Amino acid sequence: MTDFVVVGGGVGGLVAARRLVLAGRSVTLLEASERLGGTVTSHTVGGIVLDAGAESFATRGGTVVALAKSLGLGDDVVEPLAEGAWLQPAEGAAFRLPENSLLGIPSWPLASDVIAAIGFRSAFRAYVESLIPAPYGAKSVTLGELVRRRMGSDVVDRLVNPIVRGVHSVDADELELDAAAPGLRKALLRVGYLAGAVADLRQTSARAGSAVAGIRGGVHRLVDNLGSDLSRFGVDVRLGVSAASVEADSVTTADGERIDGTVIVAAPGLLGGGTAPGRRVVLATLVVDEPRLDAAPRGTGVLVADGAPGIRARALTHATAKWRWLAEAAEGKHVLRLSYDADAADDVDLAEIARADASALLGVPLDPSSTVDFARVAWYRPGRERYTPNGMLVVGETIAGTGIASIVAQSEALAGSLVDDSNG
Ligand SMILES: Cc1cc2nc3c(=O)[nH]c(=O)nc-3n(C[C@H](O)[C@H](O)[C@H](O)COP(=O)(O)OP(=O)(O)OC[C@H]3O[C@@H](n4cnc5c(N)ncnc54)[C@H](O)[C@@H]3O)c2cc1C
């Protein structure tokens, strides 16, 4: 009998297991695959070790930075280079994303970069909400609903949606407001209008430094070090063991073994409790040798609006223009990460498609001979649980939403409450 059985060794499960073992509890962790880390992992492309999934994390709340410090990675937390990202709209040329914005919501709708992006009429429509400060829209459930009500559809469709799809692979109308932009609802209630709420939140995060950060050498180092800590602290980590069914106080593995203990589910999709449909995402990584990219023609990358003609990618990250450590490791070559919805990446020569998309998005024709290496990684992300069966403890993306920052915070909080409760 173990005190806790954690099912799933992604970042959610690893953080929970570490918190529990550090509080003196016995922990068994079951991981279906042969490695820890889940969606946070690495691969080697063109001789460079790169993140094959998540490559950065939100700094809000300071939770991930605190975790990195406790894992001995404090000196390796790095901010991205300040080049900014671009947007490829459905029609017309790419433009630099408005500087003072949050998930595409402008803090000053009449700024010249907002007008350049959506036109004066739509920018003025967005500005008007500041003339009528009121909590109107604050009860909105989704991010899209709130922004549409306050600032109009053009801000949602042309600025917010391309960004939200790039990060979360869903539309702003499908994304819960509090998960997408923690603190925005409260700021709106306090300030009275959305642009002001965005300015308020931006000011807070500016005081705290960049909104996102990475780890020198790659974010996968977080899960590598979490895994090492679990071994060091005596967690019984079982790789290649899949949970077939879970109860609140026991797990039955696919091999029929029953393991008793308080169960924490950290495996998205395992409970299947009224989930939204899952989605497949494909990440294409190109390492290219093309000196014309040294000037970072589209800053740190390009988000792609739905319907951009001839482009299948959802987003492109110019990773060597985003991370100094990576530019140094690449020794003059460039690393481009393009994300695709699976249906756009199935049954095609993805290396060729990615090269064509990168050429169009970066405005620099990439000759086939410039490609040093290419890698394709397919991910399946189960839908978010709408509810969890009574009494089940759940951590990770299933319940915290997409992103390392939300997951680490939720997992730490839940595991902490369990040991605090039983201590009291
Ligand atoms: C391409 C891509 C890029 C991303 N980029 C970023 C980014 O830059 N920044 C960011 O913050 N987030 C990013 N994300 C999202 C982030 O990686 C995830 O939200 C997070 O890693 C999910 O962690 P998790 O522990 O909840 O789940 P997972 O990482 O999915 O881990 C769950 C684990 O459970 C295991 N498992 C499943 N079923 C069972 C079972 N029955 N029994 C035992 N084990 C089981 C799985 O094998 C897996 O190891 C990205 C995601 C993708 C796909």
The ligand as an ORCA input file, in Angstrom:
! r2SCAN-3c Opt
* xyz 0 1
  C       3.225     21.081    -29.887
  C       2.898     21.635    -28.519
  C       3.526     22.807    -28.100
  C       3.243     23.332    -26.835
  N       3.887     24.466    -26.453
  C       3.679     24.949    -25.204
  C       4.445     26.053    -24.732
  O       5.326     26.580    -25.440
  N       4.205     26.502    -23.471
  C       3.280     25.911    -22.638
  O       3.121     26.355    -21.490
  N       2.549     24.847    -23.070
  C       2.736     24.352    -24.311
  N       2.037     23.259    -24.741
  C       1.076     22.651    -23.813
  C       1.764     21.874    -22.686
  O       2.836     21.114    -23.211
  C       0.743     20.943    -22.004
  O      -0.374     21.707    -21.572
  C       1.327     20.196    -20.801
  O       2.630     19.726    -21.035
  C       0.384     19.054    -20.427
  O       0.878     18.407    -19.279
  P       0.034     17.248    -18.573
  O       0.910     16.670    -17.517
  O      -1.291     17.734    -18.143
  O      -0.262     16.173    -19.711
  P       0.706     15.322    -20.661
  O       1.933     16.074    -21.005
  O      -0.162     14.838    -21.758
  O       1.142     14.098    -19.756
  C       0.245     13.045    -19.442
  C       1.021     11.764    -19.285
  O       0.102     10.737    -18.898
  C       0.452      9.543    -19.559
  N      -0.739      8.686    -19.626
  C      -1.825      8.840    -20.414
  N      -2.725      7.863    -20.181
  C      -2.186      7.072    -19.193
  C      -2.637      5.911    -18.520
  N      -3.827      5.354    -18.792
  N      -1.836      5.361    -17.574
  C      -0.613      5.914    -17.268
  N      -0.152      7.012    -17.900
  C      -0.928      7.609    -18.845
  C       0.926     10.008    -20.928
  O       1.750      9.019    -21.551
  C       1.681     11.283    -20.572
  O       3.061     11.032    -20.321
  C       2.291     22.702    -25.989
  C       1.642     21.538    -26.425
  C       1.951     20.998    -27.678
  C       1.266     19.738    -28.115
*
